[in-house]
Amino acid sequence: MIKGAMNDDIGTTKIYLPFNNNFESAFVSDEMGILAPCSGSVKSLTMKVGSVTANATYSIEVGKVKPGSASTVTIIDTQTRDLTSSNDYDVFTVLFDDDATIAPSDLIVFSVQTDVDAASSQNYYFSAIIAWDYSSLPKDDTTYT
């Protein structure tokens, strides 16, 4: 399990979730990525929201950046979750498809956005489950390109 938190006003602009500190930002920030030590499968993302002021569809994406690229994100799965204004401080989980897989050295990123501005700036908490395949750990010194 990998966890993070942030204070933000999630809205119609995609933001990348920070797993290394609490500052969301554009993808190129160093807080966004999780470097895969071996192959794996991204299973789920769980998020606790704050006060929801309008009905909204949350779009959660998981993507990867291959070695040799600085910022080209390939989206490997997108899931949505509908929340209503009565979902204040609720927690939701999205399950990713079986083909949401990663290879050793992939940089994994998660993003979120909503179809409307449904909240003000507030705290969000999240965790991701990744099933690692430790049999794919490098057996020798390795450079990925």
C-alpha positions in Angstrom: 0.0 0.0 0.0 1.2 3.5 -0.8 -0.5 6.5 0.8 -0.7 10.3 0.5 -2.6 13.4 1.4 -3.1 16.9 0.1 -5.0 20.1 0.6 -6.6 21.1 -2.7 -9.7 22.4 -4.5 -10.3 19.4 -6.8 -12.2 20.7 -9.9 -12.3 20.4 -13.6 -8.5 20.6 -14.1 -6.6 17.4 -13.8 -4.2 17.2 -10.9 -1.7 14.5 -10.0 -1.8 13.0 -6.6 1.3 13.5 -4.4 2.5 10.4 -2.7 5.7 12.0 -1.3 4.3 15.1 0.3 1.1 17.1 0.5 1.5 19.5 -2.5 -0.4 18.5 -5.7 0.9 19.9 -8.9 1.6 19.3 -12.5 3.1 16.0 -13.5 6.6 17.3 -13.8 6.8 17.7 -10.0 9.0 15.2 -8.1 6.2 14.4 -5.6 3.9 12.7 -8.2 5.6 9.5 -9.3 6.1 6.1 -7.8 9.0 4.2 -9.3 8.3 0.5 -9.9 11.0 -1.7 -8.6 9.5 -4.7 -10.4 6.5 -5.7 -12.4 3.1 -5.2 -10.9 -0.6 -4.6 -11.2 -2.4 -1.5 -9.9 -5.4 -2.8 -8.0 -7.2 0.2 -6.4 -7.3 3.7 -5.2 -9.2 4.7 -2.1 -9.9 8.4 -1.3 -11.5 10.3 1.6 -13.1 13.5 0.4 -14.0 16.6 2.3 -17.2 18.6 2.1 -18.9 18.0 -1.3 -20.9 21.1 -2.4 -22.4 19.7 -5.6 -23.1 16.4 -7.4 -19.9 15.4 -9.2 -18.2 12.6 -11.2 -14.7 12.0 -10.0 -12.4 10.6 -12.7 -9.4 8.7 -11.4 -6.6 7.8 -13.8 -3.5 5.7 -13.4 -0.7 6.2 -15.8 2.9 5.3 -16.4 6.0 7.0 -17.8 8.5 4.7 -19.5 12.3 5.0 -19.0 13.8 7.5 -21.4 10.8 9.9 -21.2 10.6 12.8 -18.9 6.8 13.4 -19.0 5.0 11.4 -21.6 2.2 9.7 -19.5 0.5 6.6 -21.0 -2.9 6.2 -19.3 -3.4 2.5 -18.4 -6.8 2.8 -16.8 -9.5 5.3 -15.9 -12.3 4.8 -13.4 -15.1 7.1 -12.3 -17.1 7.5 -9.2 -20.3 9.6 -8.8 -20.7 11.6 -5.5 -23.5 13.7 -4.4 -23.6 16.7 -2.1 -24.6 14.4 0.7 -21.3 12.5 0.5 -19.4 14.9 2.9 -16.3 13.3 4.3 -17.1 10.0 2.8 -14.6 7.5 1.5 -14.7 5.8 -1.9 -12.7 3.1 -3.7 -12.2 2.5 -7.4 -10.9 -0.8 -8.7 -8.7 -0.8 -11.7 -9.0 -3.3 -14.6 -6.7 -6.4 -14.7 -4.7 -4.8 -17.6 -3.5 -1.9 -15.4 -0.1 -3.4 -15.3 3.4 -1.9 -14.9 6.9 -3.0 -15.7 10.1 -2.6 -13.7 11.3 1.0 -14.0 7.9 2.5 -14.9 7.0 5.7 -13.1 3.4 5.3 -11.9 1.2 8.4 -11.5 -2.4 8.9 -10.4 -4.6 11.8 -11.3 -8.0 13.1 -10.3 -10.5 15.6 -11.6 -14.2 16.2 -11.5 -16.7 17.3 -14.1 -17.8 20.3 -11.9 -16.2 22.4 -9.2 -17.8 20.5 -6.2 -15.6 21.6 -3.3 -13.4 24.3 -1.9 -9.8 23.8 -0.8 -9.7 21.1 1.8 -7.9 18.0 2.9 -8.0 14.8 0.9 -6.5 11.4 1.9 -5.7 8.5 -0.4 -4.0 5.2 -0.7 -3.2 2.9 -3.6 -2.9 -0.9 -3.7 -0.3 -2.3 -6.0 0.4 -6.0 -6.3 4.1 -6.4 -6.9 5.6 -9.4 -8.7 8.8 -9.8 -6.8 10.0 -12.6 -9.2 10.6 -9.8 -11.7 13.2 -8.0 -9.5 16.5 -7.5 -11.4 19.0 -10.3 -10.9 22.0 -8.1 -11.8 22.9 -4.4 -12.1 20.4 -3.1 -14.6 20.0 0.1 -16.7 16.5 0.6 -18.2 16.2 2.6 -21.4 
